[in-house]
């Protein structure tokens, strides 16, 4: 099939593709029909609101769907590029890559050796790959990533992250929300993660973490034979519990220190957060660093009022969205008119 073909659907369009190999380009558009362009090596047909793409040989095509559509793709060696859709997505393939941008809705991606990249997506995403890498950028949602030897990178996003890898590295930076990481051999790097619960468990991997300030929530960092390198900003308020054979934490300057065999406990500031770091045989080091310009996952803390808002967030009194709006209102940047002076008065921040 070549040239341009237009299909009109009475209900919500659903694209179903069953192809062996090739390139699939999908874009959402503001029209109410499905347009197919530059399609080669595949057969396309319509059954009601379902558009079916079928090919047993190498193919390529460009498909333009109404924004409110669902997509299901099953194949072997595929290069998939999707963007601008509000719907459900299910992709199952062996090798290749998937790039999804500006998607609103749930995604389920299952592959053996394929790489997965999400950018500016909103919704729940479940990603399962044996050896492929996963990258999530500027997105919001609940992300569950399971890889064998591939790496996981999450940056400038919010929601929740659960990452499980065998030997892959996990990097999470500029993230708002709970984080749960479990690796066999892979290293873990955490930078400016703000969530009430952050948990990382490595078998033989090492952990590098820069804590947000001033209230980091609860962090539990555990490794059996790897090392832990922890950096705490000067304005942090937390209790610390270090457990291991080699503890180098003198540069923290802890108050109320309790020291025993293979264990050191203490606090900084008011002790509002709770930090646990444990390594069975690896070394643990911790030190103070200058308060970062970007604090608590891109929130700037410049005064006591901002600090109060972050404490309310850590205690669960307000949501992440409400914290965003309160901080914007403090700075005179009322985001949508729904939070302003009255809400600041209700929280006691205008007293």
PyMOL commands that set and color helices and strands:
alter all, ss='L'
color gray80, all
select helices_A, chain A and resi 250-252+304-314+320-330+341-347
alter helices_A, ss='H'
color red, helices_A
select strands_A, chain A and resi 5-8+14-29+33-40+43-47+50-66+70-83+89-93+95-101+107-111+115-119+125-129+134-137+140-147+152-165+170-183+188-194+197-202+207-210+218-223+228-233+238-248+255-260+263-268+273-289
alter strands_A, ss='S'
color yellow, strands_A
deselect
rebuild
show_as cartoon
